[in-house]
Amino acid sequence: MRHVLFVLAVLLAACGGGGHSSDPPRDVNPGLPPVVSTAPPDRSDGWMTSTPEAEDLDEAKLRQALETIRGGKYPRVDAVIVARHGRLVAEGYFNGFGPDALHDLRSAGKSFISALAGIAVGQGLFAVDDPIAQLIPQFDQHANMSDRKRAITVRHLLNMSSGLDCSDWTTSSPGWEERMYTQKDWVGFILDLPMVFGPGTIPSYCTGGVVVLGHIIAVRSGRNLDDYADTWLLGPLGINQVIWRRQPDGQATGGTGMRLRPRDAAKLGQLYLDGGLWNGVRVVPEAWVIESQLRATTLGGDGYGFLWWKRSFLDSHGRTVDAFFASGNGGNFVFVLPALELVVTFTGSNYNSDLSDQPFDILANDILSAVK
């Protein structure tokens, strides 16, 4: 687990951790009793369901993992979704939340923006190594213009290596996320920042770069980001309930704050586990999914690239298993473990707390022990 002080710094800034007035409304908690199931019902939401034993998981151990959360060992873990071999095999809802409650994924939503970028690249709207100066109208009119700024590419935004003076892990950074939210024009604010590094040289976690990426997708597609997502990603995944965080001008933004139902969040993991296919239908280019699993750089001790994190775990047999995952403040994660054909999704409300990292322990110590 990351050092507690580092985790606190990350959670306070990097994943929509602040409480600025531009934040969208808090999650609506329906106040439901906790539910634990190792025989998830078919909700006609696109998921095939099964049982743990049918998918080579120890049902008793998996149920015990969920009961441990219900018993209070891991506070404010609000939902857990487990899928193996493409089938939903277990789910748990806690702390008043239920299957239909939309949950703020915070920065886990960045991985959805990566998927949208991959779709856009596949459609020929832009290329991953295109300079963003060629994709954003009147780019040269932004402040602190330089050849280094003109050299920023889409890939640099995807890998948090733009070189802009922007770090969500440092509150004094000119491009700090919470400072961006005080501006009327979030995209302009980020593009006006000075450069501190050459593009592609030194990574720095910057939510604003993902806001710019979402803007590029909208500009190049000629559609609002949420409309584009509904047509090409959310719609094909059968996701029909979503709340976007919006900029002051009302445009949906991709940096953080997407609200989804837990089962719907888990669909992104299954989509990537299946190489960009959802129930046999191509949604994201396979080449994009493959590159998304690669470690392009290192942030805070974990691998990072294409707006996905990378880390290895030990399975129940002591073998190293690689995972890539979406991660958001509060304990919101979508873990994909290709070698085990396993997707595990968490939603949580441990905002700005070191308890945000509890899902790492639950996955490593409880859920993976159920893998036969």
C-alpha positions as CSV (number, residue, x, y, z in Angstrom):
1,M,0.0,0.0,0.0
2,R,1.2,3.5,-0.7
3,H,2.6,5.5,2.2
4,V,-0.3,7.1,4.1
5,L,1.0,10.7,3.6
6,F,1.3,10.2,-0.1
7,V,-2.2,8.7,-0.3
8,L,-3.6,11.6,1.6
9,A,-2.0,14.0,-0.8
10,V,-3.3,12.2,-3.8
11,L,-6.8,11.9,-2.4
12,L,-7.0,15.5,-1.3
13,A,-6.3,16.8,-4.7
14,A,-6.0,14.4,-7.6
15,C,-9.4,12.8,-7.8
16,G,-11.9,15.5,-7.3
17,G,-11.2,15.5,-3.6
18,G,-12.0,19.1,-2.7
19,G,-15.3,20.6,-1.7
20,H,-15.5,23.5,-4.0
21,S,-18.9,25.0,-4.9
22,S,-18.5,23.8,-8.5
23,D,-18.9,20.2,-7.2
24,P,-22.0,18.5,-8.4
25,P,-24.6,17.4,-5.9
26,R,-23.6,14.7,-3.5
27,D,-24.6,11.1,-4.1
28,V,-28.2,10.4,-3.2
29,N,-28.2,7.7,-0.5
30,P,-31.5,5.8,-0.6
31,G,-31.0,4.4,2.9
32,L,-31.4,0.8,1.9
33,P,-30.4,-2.2,4.0
34,P,-27.2,-4.0,3.1
35,V,-27.5,-6.8,0.5
36,V,-24.9,-9.5,-0.2
37,S,-25.5,-12.0,-3.0
38,T,-23.4,-14.7,-4.7
39,A,-26.3,-15.4,-7.1
40,P,-26.9,-12.0,-8.6
41,P,-30.2,-11.5,-10.3
42,D,-30.6,-10.9,-14.0
43,R,-31.5,-7.2,-14.3
44,S,-31.7,-7.1,-18.1
45,D,-28.8,-4.7,-18.0
46,G,-26.5,-6.5,-20.4
47,W,-24.7,-8.6,-17.8
48,M,-24.9,-12.4,-17.9
49,T,-25.1,-13.8,-14.4
50,S,-23.7,-17.0,-12.9
51,T,-22.6,-18.5,-9.6
52,P,-19.1,-18.4,-8.1
53,E,-18.7,-22.2,-8.2
54,A,-19.7,-22.3,-11.9
55,E,-16.9,-19.8,-12.6
56,D,-14.2,-21.6,-10.5
57,L,-14.5,-19.4,-7.4
58,D,-14.9,-20.6,-3.9
59,E,-18.4,-19.4,-3.0
60,A,-17.9,-19.6,0.8
61,K,-14.7,-17.4,0.6
62,L,-16.3,-14.9,-1.7
63,R,-19.4,-14.6,0.5
64,Q,-17.1,-14.2,3.5
65,A,-15.3,-11.3,1.8
66,L,-18.7,-9.6,1.3
67,E,-19.8,-10.4,4.8
68,T,-16.6,-8.9,6.2
69,I,-17.5,-5.6,4.6
70,R,-21.1,-5.8,5.9
71,G,-19.7,-6.5,9.3
72,G,-17.9,-3.2,9.4
73,K,-14.2,-4.2,8.9
74,Y,-14.0,-1.9,5.9
75,P,-16.0,1.2,6.6
76,R,-17.7,3.2,3.8
77,V,-17.1,0.7,1.1
78,D,-20.5,1.1,-0.6
79,A,-20.6,-1.6,-3.3
80,V,-18.6,-4.5,-4.6
81,I,-19.2,-6.2,-8.0
82,V,-17.3,-9.4,-9.0
83,A,-17.4,-10.8,-12.5
84,R,-15.5,-13.8,-13.8
85,H,-15.4,-15.3,-17.3
86,G,-17.6,-12.5,-18.4
87,R,-20.4,-13.3,-15.9
88,L,-21.5,-11.5,-12.8
89,V,-21.0,-13.8,-9.9
90,A,-21.3,-11.7,-6.7
91,E,-22.3,-8.2,-5.6
92,G,-22.7,-6.4,-2.3
93,Y,-24.3,-3.1,-1.4
94,F,-23.7,-1.3,1.9
95,N,-24.1,1.9,3.9
96,G,-27.6,2.6,2.5
97,F,-26.6,2.4,-1.2
98,G,-28.2,0.0,-3.6
99,P,-27.8,-1.3,-7.2
100,D,-29.7,1.7,-8.7
101,A,-27.8,4.4,-6.8
102,L,-25.6,6.6,-9.0
103,H,-22.2,6.8,-7.4
104,D,-19.5,9.5,-7.9
105,L,-16.5,7.6,-9.4
106,R,-14.3,10.7,-9.1
107,S,-11.1,10.1,-11.1
108,A,-12.1,6.5,-12.1
109,G,-14.1,8.3,-14.7
110,K,-10.8,9.3,-16.5
111,S,-10.6,5.7,-17.8
112,F,-13.9,6.2,-19.5
113,I,-12.5,9.3,-21.3
114,S,-9.6,7.1,-22.4
115,A,-12.0,4.7,-24.0
116,L,-13.7,7.6,-25.8
117,A,-10.3,8.8,-27.0
118,G,-9.7,5.3,-28.4
119,I,-13.0,5.3,-30.2
120,A,-12.3,8.7,-31.6
121,V,-8.8,7.6,-32.8
122,G,-10.4,4.5,-34.4
123,Q,-12.9,6.7,-36.2
124,G,-10.0,8.8,-37.6
125,L,-11.0,12.0,-35.7
126,F,-7.4,12.4,-34.6
127,A,-4.3,10.3,-34.0
128,V,-2.7,9.6,-30.6
129,D,0.5,11.3,-31.6
130,D,-1.1,14.4,-33.1
131,P,0.0,17.7,-31.5
132,I,-3.0,19.1,-29.7
133,A,-2.1,22.5,-31.3
134,Q,-3.5,21.1,-34.5
135,L,-6.7,19.9,-32.8
136,I,-7.8,23.0,-30.8
137,P,-8.9,26.1,-32.6
138,Q,-6.9,29.3,-31.9
139,F,-4.4,27.3,-29.8
140,D,-1.6,29.8,-30.4
141,Q,-3.6,32.5,-28.7
142,H,-3.2,31.0,-25.3
143,A,-0.7,32.5,-22.8
144,N,2.9,31.2,-22.3
145,M,3.0,29.9,-25.8
146,S,6.2,28.1,-26.8
147,D,7.5,25.4,-29.1
148,R,7.4,23.0,-26.1
149,K,3.7,23.7,-25.6
150,R,3.0,23.2,-29.3
151,A,4.7,19.8,-29.1
152,I,2.2,18.4,-26.6
153,T,0.4,15.5,-28.1
154,V,-2.8,13.5,-27.3
155,R,-0.5,10.7,-26.0
156,H,1.1,13.1,-23.5
157,L,-2.4,13.9,-22.1
158,L,-3.2,10.2,-21.8
159,N,0.0,9.5,-19.9
160,M,0.0,12.6,-17.6
161,S,3.2,13.9,-19.2
162,S,2.2,17.1,-20.9
163,G,4.9,19.1,-19.2
164,L,2.4,21.8,-18.2
165,D,2.9,23.4,-14.8
166,C,0.0,21.3,-13.4
167,S,0.1,18.9,-10.4
168,D,-3.0,17.8,-8.5
169,W,-0.7,16.4,-5.8
170,T,0.7,19.9,-5.0
171,T,-1.7,22.5,-3.8
172,S,0.7,25.3,-4.8
173,S,0.8,24.1,-8.4
174,P,-0.6,26.8,-10.8
175,G,-2.7,24.0,-12.5
176,W,-4.0,22.4,-9.3
177,E,-7.4,20.9,-9.8
178,E,-9.2,22.9,-7.2
179,R,-7.8,26.1,-8.6
180,M,-9.1,25.2,-12.1
181,Y,-12.6,24.9,-10.6
182,T,-12.6,28.5,-9.7
183,Q,-12.3,29.6,-13.3
184,K,-15.0,30.3,-15.8
185,D,-13.1,28.5,-18.6
186,W,-11.4,25.3,-17.4
187,V,-9.9,24.4,-20.8
188,G,-8.5,27.9,-21.3
189,F,-7.1,27.9,-17.8
190,I,-5.1,24.7,-18.4
191,L,-3.9,25.7,-21.8
192,D,-2.7,29.1,-20.5
193,L,-0.3,27.4,-18.0
194,P,3.4,27.7,-18.5
195,M,5.5,24.7,-19.4
196,V,7.9,23.3,-16.8
197,F,9.1,20.1,-18.5
198,G,9.5,18.9,-22.1
199,P,6.4,16.9,-23.2
200,G,6.8,13.2,-22.5
201,T,9.7,13.6,-20.1
202,I,8.4,13.8,-16.5
203,P,4.9,12.7,-15.5
204,S,2.7,14.9,-13.3
205,Y,-0.9,14.0,-12.3
206,C,-3.1,16.6,-13.9
207,T,-6.9,16.4,-14.0
208,G,-6.9,19.5,-16.2
209,G,-5.1,17.6,-19.0
210,V,-8.1,15.1,-19.1
211,V,-10.5,18.1,-19.3
212,V,-8.5,19.2,-22.3
213,L,-8.7,15.7,-23.8
214,G,-12.5,15.6,-23.4
215,H,-12.6,19.0,-25.1
216,I,-10.6,17.7,-28.1
217,I,-13.0,14.8,-28.5
218,A,-15.9,17.2,-28.5
219,V,-14.3,19.6,-31.0
220,R,-13.2,16.9,-33.4
221,S,-16.5,15.0,-33.3
222,G,-18.6,18.2,-33.5
223,R,-20.7,17.0,-30.6
224,N,-20.9,17.6,-26.9
225,L,-18.8,15.1,-25.0
226,D,-21.8,13.5,-23.3
227,D,-23.7,13.1,-26.6
228,Y,-20.6,11.5,-28.2
229,A,-20.3,9.1,-25.2
230,D,-24.0,8.2,-25.3
231,T,-23.7,7.2,-29.0
232,W,-20.4,5.4,-29.0
233,L,-19.6,4.1,-25.5
234,L,-22.4,4.3,-22.9
235,G,-25.2,3.4,-25.3
236,P,-23.5,0.3,-26.6
237,L,-22.7,-0.8,-23.0
238,G,-26.4,-0.4,-22.1
239,I,-25.6,2.5,-19.7
240,N,-28.7,4.8,-19.7
241,Q,-28.3,6.5,-16.4
242,V,-25.3,8.8,-15.9
243,I,-24.6,12.2,-14.4
244,W,-21.6,14.2,-15.7
245,R,-19.6,16.9,-14.0
246,R,-20.1,20.0,-16.0
247,Q,-18.0,23.1,-16.6
248,P,-19.4,26.6,-15.9
249,D,-20.6,26.8,-19.5
250,G,-22.7,23.6,-19.0
251,Q,-20.5,21.4,-21.1
252,A,-19.8,17.9,-19.8
253,T,-16.2,17.4,-18.7
254,G,-14.0,14.3,-18.5
255,G,-11.7,15.0,-15.6
256,T,-13.7,13.6,-12.7
257,G,-17.1,13.4,-11.2
258,M,-18.9,10.9,-13.5
259,R,-21.8,9.2,-11.6
260,L,-22.8,5.7,-12.5
261,R,-24.5,2.6,-11.1
262,P,-21.9,0.1,-9.8
263,R,-22.9,-2.6,-12.3
264,D,-22.5,0.0,-15.1
265,A,-19.1,1.0,-13.9
266,A,-18.0,-2.6,-13.9
267,K,-18.9,-2.9,-17.6
268,L,-15.9,-0.8,-18.5
269,G,-13.6,-3.4,-16.9
270,Q,-15.4,-6.3,-18.7
271,L,-15.2,-4.3,-22.0
272,Y,-11.4,-4.1,-21.6
273,L,-11.0,-7.6,-20.4
274,D,-12.7,-8.7,-23.6
275,G,-10.4,-6.7,-25.8
276,G,-12.9,-3.9,-26.5
277,L,-15.9,-6.1,-27.1
278,W,-19.2,-6.0,-25.2
279,N,-21.3,-9.1,-25.6
280,G,-19.5,-9.8,-28.8
281,V,-19.9,-6.3,-30.3
282,R,-16.8,-4.1,-31.0
283,V,-16.9,-0.9,-29.0
284,V,-13.2,0.1,-28.5
285,P,-10.4,-0.8,-30.9
286,E,-8.5,-3.8,-29.7
287,A,-5.2,-2.1,-30.3
288,W,-6.2,0.7,-27.9
289,V,-7.1,-1.8,-25.2
290,I,-3.8,-3.6,-25.6
291,E,-1.8,-0.3,-25.3
292,S,-3.9,0.8,-22.3
293,Q,-2.5,-2.1,-20.4
294,L,1.1,-1.0,-20.9
295,R,3.1,0.9,-18.3
296,A,4.1,4.1,-20.1
297,T,5.4,5.8,-16.9
298,T,5.3,5.6,-13.1
299,L,3.2,7.7,-10.8
300,G,3.4,7.3,-7.0
301,G,5.0,3.9,-7.3
302,D,2.3,2.4,-9.6
303,G,2.5,2.0,-13.4
304,Y,0.4,4.4,-15.5
305,G,-0.6,4.9,-19.1
306,F,-3.6,5.8,-21.2
307,L,-5.4,7.0,-18.0
308,W,-5.2,3.5,-16.4
309,W,-3.1,2.5,-13.4
310,K,-1.0,-0.7,-13.3
311,R,-0.1,-2.9,-10.3
312,S,0.6,-6.6,-9.6
313,F,-1.0,-8.8,-6.9
314,L,-0.4,-12.3,-5.6
315,D,-3.1,-14.9,-6.2
316,S,-4.2,-17.6,-3.8
317,H,-1.3,-19.8,-5.1
318,G,1.3,-17.2,-4.5
319,R,1.7,-16.3,-8.2
320,T,2.1,-12.8,-9.4
321,V,-0.9,-11.5,-11.3
322,D,-0.9,-8.3,-13.2
323,A,-3.8,-5.9,-13.0
324,F,-4.7,-2.6,-14.6
325,F,-7.4,-0.4,-13.0
326,A,-9.4,2.8,-12.9
327,S,-9.0,4.7,-9.6
328,G,-10.9,7.5,-8.0
329,N,-10.9,9.3,-4.6
330,G,-13.1,7.7,-2.0
331,G,-12.3,4.1,-2.9
332,N,-13.8,3.9,-6.4
333,F,-12.0,1.3,-8.5
334,V,-12.5,-0.9,-11.5
335,F,-9.8,-3.7,-11.4
336,V,-9.1,-5.9,-14.4
337,L,-7.0,-9.0,-14.0
338,P,-6.6,-10.5,-17.4
339,A,-4.8,-13.7,-16.4
340,L,-7.7,-14.6,-14.0
341,E,-10.4,-13.4,-16.4
342,L,-11.6,-11.4,-13.4
343,V,-13.1,-7.9,-13.0
344,V,-13.7,-6.4,-9.5
345,T,-15.4,-3.1,-9.0
346,F,-15.7,-1.0,-5.9
347,T,-17.6,2.2,-5.1
348,G,-16.8,4.0,-1.8
349,S,-17.3,7.2,0.1
350,N,-13.9,7.5,1.9
351,Y,-13.2,10.8,0.3
352,N,-9.9,12.5,1.2
353,S,-9.0,9.6,3.5
354,D,-6.3,6.9,3.6
355,L,-9.2,4.5,3.8
356,S,-9.7,5.1,0.1
357,D,-7.1,2.4,-0.4
358,Q,-9.1,-0.3,1.4
359,P,-10.2,-2.1,-1.9
360,F,-6.5,-3.0,-2.5
361,D,-6.6,-5.0,0.7
362,I,-10.0,-6.5,0.0
363,L,-9.0,-7.6,-3.4
364,A,-5.6,-9.0,-2.4
365,N,-6.5,-10.6,0.9
366,D,-10.2,-11.6,0.5
367,I,-11.4,-11.9,-3.1
368,L,-8.3,-13.4,-4.7
369,S,-8.3,-16.1,-2.0
370,A,-11.5,-17.3,-3.6
371,V,-9.9,-18.0,-7.0
372,K,-9.5,-21.7,-7.5
